[in-house]
């Protein structure tokens, strides 16, 4: 991973915010009453025509503003760059919510260094825009994390919560699309639930990670996440003070993502790492 390369984190964050805002307005304002859909990994893993339109817009804008950077998108957009920076985008994180016109969905945009196809990539700037919630979370590496809402246009610094007792922790999680993965996740949930205050399942990993960042939930865990699901949210949670790992101190990834404030991370990790 190119950890020592020079980059302007603040400028990359501004680009990520602008991209996420434009794509978020597109999917909110131009959502048709009847969505055209297809399926991917299973009958429950849907993609809509608006996912495709949102990713095409992001692809176009990134090519215009950062033509030498790479690109990786959930719906297939891929370009190898020459700068060491790759933009990792999820055009609609929470597509099932979007399909049912539920508000918990978002556009996730992150600039990362290192190959997202490998184990050692790292986000350096990112933004998550939940358009129905009228909220943008953003961060740049080493510069903290922020939340912006239209009623208060100046970004507000955010930090993780301070709950230190696992029994009082509100924990978010999510589930995959394949039946066998869901069965494993259900078994894990029955192990976790007796030890925490309660569980929340929002339906968007990007939003869940941002909720950890601004202290609305105390922790989040989920397996099966891909780079576009977690890149921006991982950075935002980390910059807000969360510890984000695979539950055992390693790099978060498809095996497991665990984000929690430092006081809770170890105890919750013992429950969810497997």
ZADO-1210 file (C-alpha; in nm, 4 decimals, padded with zeros to 6 digits):
<atoms>
<atom x="00.0000" y="00.0000" z="00.0000" code="UNK" pos="1"/>
<atom x="00.1280" y="00.3448" z="-00.0881" code="UNK" pos="2"/>
<atom x="00.1070" y="00.4922" z="00.2595" code="UNK" pos="3"/>
<atom x="00.3668" y="00.7631" z="00.2026" code="UNK" pos="4"/>
<atom x="00.2326" y="00.9121" z="-00.1195" code="UNK" pos="5"/>
<atom x="00.1450" y="01.2807" z="-00.1123" code="UNK" pos="6"/>
<atom x="-00.2216" y="01.3713" z="-00.1428" code="UNK" pos="7"/>
<atom x="-00.4508" y="01.6563" z="-00.0426" code="UNK" pos="8"/>
<atom x="-00.7008" y="01.4912" z="00.1883" code="UNK" pos="9"/>
<atom x="-00.9156" y="01.8012" z="00.2275" code="UNK" pos="10"/>
<atom x="-00.9457" y="01.8427" z="-00.1505" code="UNK" pos="11"/>
<atom x="-01.0328" y="01.4749" z="-00.1934" code="UNK" pos="12"/>
<atom x="-01.2961" y="01.5039" z="00.0793" code="UNK" pos="13"/>
<atom x="-01.4529" y="01.8021" z="-00.0987" code="UNK" pos="14"/>
<atom x="-01.4682" y="01.6009" z="-00.4218" code="UNK" pos="15"/>
<atom x="-01.6218" y="01.3026" z="-00.2396" code="UNK" pos="16"/>
<atom x="-01.8872" y="01.5251" z="-00.0799" code="UNK" pos="17"/>
<atom x="-01.9750" y="01.6904" z="-00.4129" code="UNK" pos="18"/>
<atom x="-02.0026" y="01.3523" z="-00.5869" code="UNK" pos="19"/>
<atom x="-02.2135" y="01.1964" z="-00.3115" code="UNK" pos="20"/>
<atom x="-02.4440" y="01.4981" z="-00.2999" code="UNK" pos="21"/>
<atom x="-02.5053" y="01.4998" z="-00.6757" code="UNK" pos="22"/>
<atom x="-02.5668" y="01.1257" z="-00.6954" code="UNK" pos="23"/>
<atom x="-02.7862" y="01.1377" z="-00.3846" code="UNK" pos="24"/>
<atom x="-03.0048" y="01.4082" z="-00.5351" code="UNK" pos="25"/>
<atom x="-03.0347" y="01.2008" z="-00.8515" code="UNK" pos="26"/>
<atom x="-03.1566" y="00.8857" z="-00.6798" code="UNK" pos="27"/>
<atom x="-03.3926" y="01.0750" z="-00.4487" code="UNK" pos="28"/>
<atom x="-03.5413" y="01.3272" z="-00.6914" code="UNK" pos="29"/>
<atom x="-03.5651" y="01.1071" z="-00.9990" code="UNK" pos="30"/>
<atom x="-03.6800" y="00.7855" z="-00.8335" code="UNK" pos="31"/>
<atom x="-03.9649" y="00.6495" z="-01.0466" code="UNK" pos="32"/>
<atom x="-04.2807" y="00.5132" z="-00.8910" code="UNK" pos="33"/>
<atom x="-04.2070" y="00.1752" z="-01.0501" code="UNK" pos="34"/>
<atom x="-03.8409" y="00.0740" z="-01.0455" code="UNK" pos="35"/>
<atom x="-03.6931" y="-00.1558" z="-01.3089" code="UNK" pos="36"/>
<atom x="-03.4947" y="-00.4253" z="-01.1273" code="UNK" pos="37"/>
<atom x="-03.2628" y="-00.7183" z="-01.1867" code="UNK" pos="38"/>
<atom x="-03.0913" y="-00.9605" z="-00.9492" code="UNK" pos="39"/>
<atom x="-02.7261" y="-01.0413" z="-00.8827" code="UNK" pos="40"/>
<atom x="-02.5969" y="-01.2984" z="-00.6329" code="UNK" pos="41"/>
<atom x="-02.9415" y="-01.4243" z="-00.5293" code="UNK" pos="42"/>
<atom x="-03.3109" y="-01.3546" z="-00.5816" code="UNK" pos="43"/>
<atom x="-03.2993" y="-01.1109" z="-00.2882" code="UNK" pos="44"/>
<atom x="-02.9896" y="-00.9236" z="-00.4119" code="UNK" pos="45"/>
<atom x="-03.1511" y="-00.6602" z="-00.6316" code="UNK" pos="46"/>
<atom x="-03.0110" y="-00.3878" z="-00.8527" code="UNK" pos="47"/>
<atom x="-03.2324" y="-00.1116" z="-00.9884" code="UNK" pos="48"/>
<atom x="-03.2009" y="00.1061" z="-01.2937" code="UNK" pos="49"/>
<atom x="-03.1241" y="00.3934" z="-01.0541" code="UNK" pos="50"/>
<atom x="-02.8198" y="00.2058" z="-00.9173" code="UNK" pos="51"/>
<atom x="-02.6941" y="00.1934" z="-01.2744" code="UNK" pos="52"/>
<atom x="-02.7720" y="00.5590" z="-01.3434" code="UNK" pos="53"/>
<atom x="-02.6094" y="00.6721" z="-01.0183" code="UNK" pos="54"/>
<atom x="-02.2908" y="00.4762" z="-01.0867" code="UNK" pos="55"/>
<atom x="-02.2757" y="00.6094" z="-01.4439" code="UNK" pos="56"/>
<atom x="-02.2985" y="00.9645" z="-01.3079" code="UNK" pos="57"/>
<atom x="-02.0242" y="00.8993" z="-01.0526" code="UNK" pos="58"/>
<atom x="-01.8050" y="00.7397" z="-01.3205" code="UNK" pos="59"/>
<atom x="-01.8506" y="01.0418" z="-01.5465" code="UNK" pos="60"/>
<atom x="-01.7778" y="01.2989" z="-01.2758" code="UNK" pos="61"/>
<atom x="-01.4691" y="01.1149" z="-01.1504" code="UNK" pos="62"/>
<atom x="-01.3360" y="01.0893" z="-01.5061" code="UNK" pos="63"/>
<atom x="-01.3864" y="01.4647" z="-01.5420" code="UNK" pos="64"/>
<atom x="-01.2355" y="01.5739" z="-01.2103" code="UNK" pos="65"/>
<atom x="-00.9714" y="01.3039" z="-01.1490" code="UNK" pos="66"/>
<atom x="-00.8964" y="01.1506" z="-01.4906" code="UNK" pos="67"/>
<atom x="-00.5781" y="00.9739" z="-01.3795" code="UNK" pos="68"/>
<atom x="-00.7298" y="00.8098" z="-01.0718" code="UNK" pos="69"/>
<atom x="-00.8679" y="00.4582" z="-01.0660" code="UNK" pos="70"/>
<atom x="-01.2329" y="00.3659" z="-01.0108" code="UNK" pos="71"/>
<atom x="-01.4154" y="00.0687" z="-00.8603" code="UNK" pos="72"/>
<atom x="-01.7945" y="00.0616" z="-00.8420" code="UNK" pos="73"/>
<atom x="-02.0404" y="-00.1938" z="-00.7082" code="UNK" pos="74"/>
<atom x="-02.2278" y="-00.2218" z="-01.0369" code="UNK" pos="75"/>
<atom x="-01.9207" y="-00.2983" z="-01.2456" code="UNK" pos="76"/>
<atom x="-01.7443" y="00.0315" z="-01.3135" code="UNK" pos="77"/>
<atom x="-01.3693" y="-00.0339" z="-01.3111" code="UNK" pos="78"/>
<atom x="-01.0702" y="00.1657" z="-01.4257" code="UNK" pos="79"/>
<atom x="-00.7052" y="00.1265" z="-01.3282" code="UNK" pos="80"/>
<atom x="-00.5414" y="00.4604" z="-01.2557" code="UNK" pos="81"/>
<atom x="-00.1868" y="00.5892" z="-01.2511" code="UNK" pos="82"/>
<atom x="-00.1873" y="00.8059" z="-00.9350" code="UNK" pos="83"/>
<atom x="-00.2141" y="00.5372" z="-00.6662" code="UNK" pos="84"/>
<atom x="-00.5619" y="00.6645" z="-00.5739" code="UNK" pos="85"/>
<atom x="-00.8774" y="00.4658" z="-00.6550" code="UNK" pos="86"/>
<atom x="-01.2306" y="00.5951" z="-00.6092" code="UNK" pos="87"/>
<atom x="-01.4488" y="00.3238" z="-00.4555" code="UNK" pos="88"/>
<atom x="-01.8190" y="00.3979" z="-00.4953" code="UNK" pos="89"/>
<atom x="-02.1512" y="00.2451" z="-00.3979" code="UNK" pos="90"/>
<atom x="-02.4200" y="00.4198" z="-00.6044" code="UNK" pos="91"/>
<atom x="-02.6974" y="00.3089" z="-00.3677" code="UNK" pos="92"/>
<atom x="-02.5999" y="00.1392" z="-00.0431" code="UNK" pos="93"/>
<atom x="-02.9220" y="-00.0073" z="00.0883" code="UNK" pos="94"/>
<atom x="-03.0851" y="-00.0923" z="-00.2437" code="UNK" pos="95"/>
<atom x="-03.3565" y="-00.3053" z="-00.0809" code="UNK" pos="96"/>
<atom x="-03.4583" y="-00.0057" z="00.1300" code="UNK" pos="97"/>
<atom x="-03.4564" y="00.2046" z="-00.1857" code="UNK" pos="98"/>
<atom x="-03.6721" y="-00.0490" z="-00.3663" code="UNK" pos="99"/>
<atom x="-03.9320" y="-00.0316" z="-00.0892" code="UNK" pos="100"/>
<atom x="-03.9027" y="00.3478" z="-00.0564" code="UNK" pos="101"/>
<atom x="-03.7598" y="00.3257" z="00.2952" code="UNK" pos="102"/>
<atom x="-03.5354" y="00.6186" z="00.3907" code="UNK" pos="103"/>
<atom x="-03.2209" y="00.4364" z="00.5072" code="UNK" pos="104"/>
<atom x="-03.0123" y="00.4308" z="00.1917" code="UNK" pos="105"/>
<atom x="-02.7086" y="00.6284" z="00.0853" code="UNK" pos="106"/>
<atom x="-02.4451" y="00.7030" z="-00.1748" code="UNK" pos="107"/>
<atom x="-02.0936" y="00.6136" z="-00.0592" code="UNK" pos="108"/>
<atom x="-01.7831" y="00.7641" z="-00.2216" code="UNK" pos="109"/>
<atom x="-01.4251" y="00.7125" z="-00.1027" code="UNK" pos="110"/>
<atom x="-01.0742" y="00.7753" z="-00.2259" code="UNK" pos="111"/>
<atom x="-00.8416" y="00.4919" z="-00.1250" code="UNK" pos="112"/>
<atom x="-00.4751" y="00.4041" z="-00.1605" code="UNK" pos="113"/>
<atom x="-00.3663" y="00.0511" z="-00.2353" code="UNK" pos="114"/>
<atom x="-00.5621" y="-00.1935" z="-00.4460" code="UNK" pos="115"/>
<atom x="-00.9185" y="-00.2530" z="-00.3173" code="UNK" pos="116"/>
<atom x="-00.8849" y="-00.6035" z="-00.4633" code="UNK" pos="117"/>
<atom x="-00.6071" y="-00.6783" z="-00.2140" code="UNK" pos="118"/>
<atom x="-00.5819" y="-00.6943" z="00.1653" code="UNK" pos="119"/>
<atom x="-00.3912" y="-00.3725" z="00.2395" code="UNK" pos="120"/>
<atom x="-00.5866" y="-00.0828" z="00.0913" code="UNK" pos="121"/>
<atom x="-00.6824" y="00.2161" z="00.3047" code="UNK" pos="122"/>
<atom x="-00.9409" y="00.4954" z="00.2644" code="UNK" pos="123"/>
<atom x="-00.8000" y="00.8479" z="00.2805" code="UNK" pos="124"/>
<atom x="-01.1097" y="01.0591" z="00.2097" code="UNK" pos="125"/>
<atom x="-01.4769" y="00.9855" z="00.1800" code="UNK" pos="126"/>
<atom x="-01.8385" y="01.0880" z="00.2091" code="UNK" pos="127"/>
<atom x="-02.1703" y="00.9165" z="00.2706" code="UNK" pos="128"/>
<atom x="-02.4877" y="01.0993" z="00.1666" code="UNK" pos="129"/>
<atom x="-02.8245" y="00.9779" z="00.2938" code="UNK" pos="130"/>
<atom x="-03.0483" y="01.1973" z="00.0774" code="UNK" pos="131"/>
<atom x="-03.3827" y="01.1311" z="00.2470" code="UNK" pos="132"/>
<atom x="-03.2210" y="01.1953" z="00.5851" code="UNK" pos="133"/>
<atom x="-03.0710" y="01.5115" z="00.4319" code="UNK" pos="134"/>
<atom x="-02.7370" y="01.4224" z="00.5897" code="UNK" pos="135"/>
<atom x="-02.3792" y="01.3987" z="00.4659" code="UNK" pos="136"/>
<atom x="-02.1031" y="01.2443" z="00.6736" code="UNK" pos="137"/>
<atom x="-01.7459" y="01.2979" z="00.5549" code="UNK" pos="138"/>
<atom x="-01.3835" y="01.2680" z="00.6604" code="UNK" pos="139"/>
<atom x="-01.0242" y="01.2959" z="00.5508" code="UNK" pos="140"/>
<atom x="-00.7439" y="01.0870" z="00.6990" code="UNK" pos="141"/>
<atom x="-00.5933" y="01.2638" z="00.9983" code="UNK" pos="142"/>
<atom x="-00.8462" y="01.5488" z="00.9875" code="UNK" pos="143"/>
<atom x="-01.1450" y="01.4140" z="01.1828" code="UNK" pos="144"/>
<atom x="-01.5003" y="01.3447" z="01.0710" code="UNK" pos="145"/>
<atom x="-01.7966" y="01.5709" z="01.0088" code="UNK" pos="146"/>
<atom x="-02.1745" y="01.5654" z="00.9671" code="UNK" pos="147"/>
<atom x="-02.3604" y="01.8226" z="00.7554" code="UNK" pos="148"/>
<atom x="-02.7354" y="01.8775" z="00.7279" code="UNK" pos="149"/>
<atom x="-02.9027" y="02.1400" z="00.5135" code="UNK" pos="150"/>
<atom x="-03.0566" y="02.3185" z="00.8132" code="UNK" pos="151"/>
<atom x="-02.7018" y="02.3703" z="00.9465" code="UNK" pos="152"/>
<atom x="-02.4785" y="02.4085" z="00.6416" code="UNK" pos="153"/>
<atom x="-02.1569" y="02.4355" z="00.8434" code="UNK" pos="154"/>
<atom x="-02.0124" y="02.0867" z="00.9036" code="UNK" pos="155"/>
<atom x="-02.0252" y="01.9732" z="01.2656" code="UNK" pos="156"/>
<atom x="-01.7409" y="01.7641" z="01.4082" code="UNK" pos="157"/>
<atom x="-01.8562" y="01.4218" z="01.5258" code="UNK" pos="158"/>
<atom x="-01.7151" y="01.1734" z="01.7754" code="UNK" pos="159"/>
<atom x="-01.8103" y="00.8230" z="01.8813" code="UNK" pos="160"/>
<atom x="-02.0180" y="00.7578" z="02.1890" code="UNK" pos="161"/>
<atom x="-01.8749" y="00.6912" z="02.5331" code="UNK" pos="162"/>
<atom x="-02.0717" y="00.3851" z="02.6471" code="UNK" pos="163"/>
<atom x="-01.8311" y="00.1413" z="02.8099" code="UNK" pos="164"/>
<atom x="-02.0627" y="-00.1355" z="02.9320" code="UNK" pos="165"/>
<atom x="-02.1448" y="-00.3944" z="02.6680" code="UNK" pos="166"/>
<atom x="-02.4761" y="-00.4689" z="02.8388" code="UNK" pos="167"/>
<atom x="-02.5837" y="-00.1083" z="02.7701" code="UNK" pos="168"/>
<atom x="-02.4555" y="-00.0938" z="02.4110" code="UNK" pos="169"/>
<atom x="-02.6895" y="-00.0398" z="02.1168" code="UNK" pos="170"/>
<atom x="-02.5386" y="-00.2473" z="01.8374" code="UNK" pos="171"/>
<atom x="-02.6135" y="-00.2315" z="01.4656" code="UNK" pos="172"/>
<atom x="-02.5692" y="-00.5198" z="01.2251" code="UNK" pos="173"/>
<atom x="-02.6725" y="-00.6370" z="00.8813" code="UNK" pos="174"/>
<atom x="-02.7355" y="-00.9548" z="00.6855" code="UNK" pos="175"/>
<atom x="-02.6209" y="-01.0869" z="00.3510" code="UNK" pos="176"/>
<atom x="-02.8272" y="-01.2032" z="00.0576" code="UNK" pos="177"/>
<atom x="-02.7419" y="-01.5736" z="00.0361" code="UNK" pos="178"/>
<atom x="-02.9400" y="-01.8129" z="00.2546" code="UNK" pos="179"/>
<atom x="-02.6330" y="-01.9904" z="00.3937" code="UNK" pos="180"/>
<atom x="-02.4723" y="-01.6581" z="00.4933" code="UNK" pos="181"/>
<atom x="-02.7920" y="-01.5447" z="00.6619" code="UNK" pos="182"/>
<atom x="-02.8093" y="-01.8662" z="00.8605" code="UNK" pos="183"/>
<atom x="-02.4563" y="-01.8074" z="00.9935" code="UNK" pos="184"/>
<atom x="-02.5366" y="-01.4457" z="01.0721" code="UNK" pos="185"/>
<atom x="-02.8549" y="-01.5468" z="01.2551" code="UNK" pos="186"/>
<atom x="-02.6603" y="-01.7893" z="01.4735" code="UNK" pos="187"/>
<atom x="-02.4117" y="-01.5127" z="01.5574" code="UNK" pos="188"/>
<atom x="-02.6951" y="-01.2728" z="01.6369" code="UNK" pos="189"/>
<atom x="-02.8364" y="-01.5142" z="01.8956" code="UNK" pos="190"/>
<atom x="-02.4945" y="-01.5157" z="02.0605" code="UNK" pos="191"/>
<atom x="-02.4660" y="-01.1364" z="02.0682" code="UNK" pos="192"/>
<atom x="-02.8199" y="-01.0281" z="02.1568" code="UNK" pos="193"/>
<atom x="-02.8297" y="-01.1539" z="02.5199" code="UNK" pos="194"/>
<atom x="-02.5179" y="-00.9493" z="02.5993" code="UNK" pos="195"/>
<atom x="-02.6169" y="-00.6051" z="02.4648" code="UNK" pos="196"/>
<atom x="-02.8897" y="-00.3463" z="02.5168" code="UNK" pos="197"/>
<atom x="-03.0492" y="-00.4131" z="02.1785" code="UNK" pos="198"/>
<atom x="-02.9836" y="-00.4653" z="01.8074" code="UNK" pos="199"/>
<atom x="-03.0632" y="-00.2329" z="01.5185" code="UNK" pos="200"/>
<atom x="-03.0728" y="-00.3420" z="01.1524" code="UNK" pos="201"/>
<atom x="-03.0826" y="-00.0332" z="00.9309" code="UNK" pos="202"/>
<atom x="-03.0127" y="-00.1955" z="00.5933" code="UNK" pos="203"/>
<atom x="-02.7156" y="00.0177" z="00.4874" code="UNK" pos="204"/>
<atom x="-02.3670" y="-00.0628" z="00.6167" code="UNK" pos="205"/>
<atom x="-02.2437" y="00.2812" z="00.5113" code="UNK" pos="206"/>
<atom x="-02.5095" y="00.4519" z="00.7226" code="UNK" pos="207"/>
<atom x="-02.4498" y="00.2105" z="01.0119" code="UNK" pos="208"/>
<atom x="-02.0799" y="00.3009" z="01.0207" code="UNK" pos="209"/>
<atom x="-02.1666" y="00.6693" z="01.0172" code="UNK" pos="210"/>
<atom x="-02.4136" y="00.6140" z="01.3006" code="UNK" pos="211"/>
<atom x="-02.1255" y="00.4685" z="01.5025" code="UNK" pos="212"/>
<atom x="-01.9197" y="00.7745" z="01.4099" code="UNK" pos="213"/>
<atom x="-02.1690" y="01.0239" z="01.5467" code="UNK" pos="214"/>
<atom x="-02.2660" y="00.8193" z="01.8528" code="UNK" pos="215"/>
<atom x="-02.6201" y="00.7236" z="01.7493" code="UNK" pos="216"/>
<atom x="-02.5291" y="00.3582" z="01.7910" code="UNK" pos="217"/>
<atom x="-02.2439" y="00.2262" z="02.0009" code="UNK" pos="218"/>
<atom x="-02.1106" y="-00.0397" z="01.7642" code="UNK" pos="219"/>
<atom x="-02.1629" y="-00.2155" z="01.4335" code="UNK" pos="220"/>
<atom x="-02.0612" y="-00.5557" z="01.3031" code="UNK" pos="221"/>
<atom x="-02.1301" y="-00.7391" z="00.9789" code="UNK" pos="222"/>
<atom x="-01.9694" y="-01.0052" z="00.7626" code="UNK" pos="223"/>
<atom x="-01.9737" y="-01.0213" z="00.3846" code="UNK" pos="224"/>
<atom x="-01.9070" y="-00.6522" z="00.3168" code="UNK" pos="225"/>
<atom x="-01.7223" y="-00.5512" z="00.0025" code="UNK" pos="226"/>
<atom x="-01.4906" y="-00.2493" z="-00.0399" code="UNK" pos="227"/>
<atom x="-01.7683" y="-00.0253" z="-00.1766" code="UNK" pos="228"/>
<atom x="-01.9887" y="-00.1076" z="00.1240" code="UNK" pos="229"/>
<atom x="-01.7364" y="-00.0015" z="00.3835" code="UNK" pos="230"/>
<atom x="-01.4686" y="00.2298" z="00.2372" code="UNK" pos="231"/>
<atom x="-01.6173" y="00.5699" z="00.3211" code="UNK" pos="232"/>
<atom x="-01.7939" y="00.4597" z="00.6391" code="UNK" pos="233"/>
<atom x="-01.4794" y="00.2920" z="00.7714" code="UNK" pos="234"/>
<atom x="-01.2812" y="00.6135" z="00.7365" code="UNK" pos="235"/>
<atom x="-01.5575" y="00.8290" z="00.8864" code="UNK" pos="236"/>
<atom x="-01.5945" y="00.5984" z="01.1874" code="UNK" pos="237"/>
<atom x="-01.2181" y="00.5770" z="01.2360" code="UNK" pos="238"/>
<atom x="-01.1731" y="00.9542" z="01.2153" code="UNK" pos="239"/>
<atom x="-01.4527" y="00.9988" z="01.4719" code="UNK" pos="240"/>
<atom x="-01.2596" y="00.7807" z="01.7175" code="UNK" pos="241"/>
<atom x="-01.3937" y="00.4315" z="01.6512" code="UNK" pos="242"/>
<atom x="-01.1741" y="00.1247" z="01.6342" code="UNK" pos="243"/>
<atom x="-01.2510" y="-00.0526" z="01.3068" code="UNK" pos="244"/>
<atom x="-01.1085" y="-00.4033" z="01.2578" code="UNK" pos="245"/>
<atom x="-01.1957" y="-00.7600" z="01.1638" code="UNK" pos="246"/>
<atom x="-01.2799" y="-00.8234" z="01.5301" code="UNK" pos="247"/>
<atom x="-00.9349" y="-00.9605" z="01.6064" code="UNK" pos="248"/>
<atom x="-00.7218" y="-00.6528" z="01.5436" code="UNK" pos="249"/>
<atom x="-00.6723" y="-00.7029" z="01.1722" code="UNK" pos="250"/>
<atom x="-00.7852" y="-00.5188" z="00.8623" code="UNK" pos="251"/>
<atom x="-01.1681" y="-00.5037" z="00.8278" code="UNK" pos="252"/>
<atom x="-01.2963" y="-00.6871" z="00.5247" code="UNK" pos="253"/>
<atom x="-01.5336" y="-00.9439" z="00.3855" code="UNK" pos="254"/>
<atom x="-01.4737" y="-01.1850" z="00.6741" code="UNK" pos="255"/>
<atom x="-01.5899" y="-00.9289" z="00.9329" code="UNK" pos="256"/>
<atom x="-01.6156" y="-00.5566" z="00.9984" code="UNK" pos="257"/>
<atom x="-01.6400" y="-00.4481" z="01.3613" code="UNK" pos="258"/>
<atom x="-01.6597" y="-00.0776" z="01.4484" code="UNK" pos="259"/>
<atom x="-01.6983" y="00.0405" z="01.8071" code="UNK" pos="260"/>
<atom x="-01.5689" y="00.2964" z="02.0486" code="UNK" pos="261"/>
<atom x="-01.2421" y="00.1865" z="02.2106" code="UNK" pos="262"/>
<atom x="-01.4099" y="00.0893" z="02.5383" code="UNK" pos="263"/>
<atom x="-01.6420" y="-00.1608" z="02.3707" code="UNK" pos="264"/>
<atom x="-01.4354" y="-00.2940" z="02.0842" code="UNK" pos="265"/>
<atom x="-01.2487" y="-00.5692" z="02.2680" code="UNK" pos="266"/>
<atom x="-01.5475" y="-00.7121" z="02.4563" code="UNK" pos="267"/>
<atom x="-01.7730" y="-00.7101" z="02.1500" code="UNK" pos="268"/>
<atom x="-01.4906" y="-00.8532" z="01.9423" code="UNK" pos="269"/>
<atom x="-01.4753" y="-01.1575" z="02.1667" code="UNK" pos="270"/>
<atom x="-01.8404" y="-01.2243" z="02.0882" code="UNK" pos="271"/>
<atom x="-01.8407" y="-01.1693" z="01.7129" code="UNK" pos="272"/>
<atom x="-01.4956" y="-01.2796" z="01.5924" code="UNK" pos="273"/>
<atom x="-01.5222" y="-01.6294" z="01.4455" code="UNK" pos="274"/>
</atoms>
